[in-house]
């Protein structure tokens, strides 16, 4: 097994045009996108020659509905020559009043019925739409039929894969993938969503799955901490700012860590960020207060004195 390459990097960004995207990415990105709507921002390693991470962190800007689609699991993806499947999770950064996502179907359907609904477009009426709000988390395991409606800005963490089978495209004319979609889809209601779990005052566990763990971290203004990036780790600033080592990060910027640690100081307005890393379990020492470490060290020194 190859040793992990040590890395603490400001993530680069790649803007992807999409027909359903936005011409205004603020406050998440200040770039001029007047040349065409941007639907996705992909965060990438700073070194273009670095190994591809197992996880992909994105921002999605939906001004129109995205396609109704489904992703395969690892086994099916590999059976058709792809490296892995695609399980994902969404954190709602911004939601217009009444904004919705689709998850699963309203009721169970046979494979024959599901295929027919793709072919005649009635899948659009078969999926179950639900309203979402800022700060909500949605888990989308492989096999879950899903779609994202307009009026949403979403932070997405997923397996690094583009294995997507479209079932309905709202009249855009792109190719549909009925055979593969029917083969991998859970043709029924979506599973219940996991509830967030407060790990401590600073950490809230949002999703824990075999593919990845997603947490929200909230730090008091001016507090100092150490982040353990012993495995591949992504941090996305969603509010406030931070000094991370020699870098300064603000809202919408991301940090990549691997096999290393970094000290961070929350900005004057505090810091809220998402942390994503490989699963299945929360990392026990992902975040440590430097003040607590100093207090523990002082206590140990006193105990060691004769």
Secondary structure, 3 states (H helix, E strand, C coil): CCCCCCEEEECEEEEEEEEEEECCCCCCCCCCCCCCCEEEEEEECCCCCCCCCCEEEEEEEECCCCCEEECCCHHHHHHCCCCCCCCEEEEEEEECCCCEEEEEECCCCCHHHHHHHHHHCCHHHHEEEEECCCCCEEEECCCCCEEECCCEEEEEEEECCCCCEEEECCCCCCCCCHHHHHHHCCCCECCCCCCCEECCCCEEEEEECCCCEEEEEEECCCCEEEEEECCCEEEEEEEEEEEECCEEEECCCEEEEECEEEEEEEEEEEEEEEEEECCCCCCCCCEEEHHHHHHHHHHHHHHHCC
